[in-house]
């Protein structure tokens, strides 16, 4: 019986191939849009989850008691004391962003090549014990042991040394000679992405400071249930040690622990990383769902609008003894196959649509990620739901025709079905108008930003960045211009 339904379904699709191709193409575009957004959503919510025991790793935030503002930077001395005074902590790492923090860059020199780089971080020597980045060269346990060592990313290693081994090679950062002690594979989905990683103890003066909040402290706890107690103990350490006039302001901050996996998706008042809020991600995902619902509605409307052409087929089948249940299954099989074909077409559209999305959103999605098991299962589930939504109502409507309707040339099956179809048409137009209106509004805003009169000719204005504040150099440059 199933084989017969499939044969009849394929025959009917081929018989009306022109209209079927329009219906399938619309459904495929909706599915492709949803899949791209799902890939984006999955990537943005997967940050730092590759780290072993990421559920036990937290970052210390400072909560300002008066305003409720949250800040990610803290005193480096807090980590130094917490490492020995808080028993619930099993590992603690401080990370510094010396160049990004002050919007400056370092001069990198290797042989006769020179360039500026700001994606440089510094960390305690146990960095790789907490954050298990894969080292392609070098040993994680000793990569940050020597103060004049540096770990570079795989991308930088290829840029500087090609395919030659980078371990043991030397380079200069701001005139200081460093030796490459490791090459790390840095995933895209981490907020600690770096090109150069130096041991923080190359500058011992920054490791035990209460006056400045330049350190970002990460700690691994023995049990997440200890978090409230650890937060209290961290604040007690500050109350005990912040005793000078320059550190008194620290007492107005309470320490809270932020889960590692939530850093990328949490917007706080000040942070060294650029987060993407969950609200934004859910909004984009909701938009994709609306696009798919619009495609499903379009499929249903196109199918039911031509229901009159299937009356003869339904009437004759019932005269020959076919039950309504059998006809419903036959029509549903036809629409299910159409949905499967739409899914296959969506996979063909996916690489192109991914490139368009990457260009528009400045991201780096890979359409091949759809072949990973979780995405395969999610895609199959989405396809089944789409097939059910797009096939149940048309199949039920077409199977309701009676043999006498063939002679009456009835084109309606009653008020309820007519009312439902009218609702679907209105829904389709409302969503379409909303999406088009939003598109035009955003387009006009972008054009305004690009073409608005700034009050000066920006082609005649230059920005010169000085790596260090030097009034004398500024005056010389101004006189030369």
Helices and strands as residue ranges (DSSP letters): H 2-15, H 17-44, G 54-56, E 57-64, E 70-71, H 76-85, E 89-96, E 106-110, E 113-117, E 120-123, H 127-130, E 134-137, E 149-153, H 154-161, E 170-173, E 176-185, E 196-199, G 200-206, E 215-221, G 224-226, H 227-241, G 248-252, E 253-259, G 260-262, H 278-305, G 307-310, H 311-319, H 324-361, G 367-371, H 373-399, H 403-408, H 415-451, G 458-460, H 471-480
